[in-house]
């Protein structure tokens, strides 16, 4: 692979990373808003059934090349970070 082609791929990867970062931060904001609404309504924050439903939707929508196991790992971590962030932001 020529260096210019490698540099082009790296540039595209950086752009994807930026979009992922933006989307992750947007997700954290939305989860914090959902936590606040649930608190106001007296609803438990963590909903394992909803989390499982979201995971099924993601796995069903996956067209690859990510495997189901890879997606589970990534999204379990995203869900955990989202919960942690919302709990911390709710204490401020």
HELIX and SHEET records of a PDB file:
HELIX    1   1 UNK A    3  UNK A   41  1                                  39    
HELIX    2   2 UNK A   48  UNK A   61  1                                  14    
HELIX    3   3 UNK A   68  UNK A   90  1                                  23    
END                                                                             
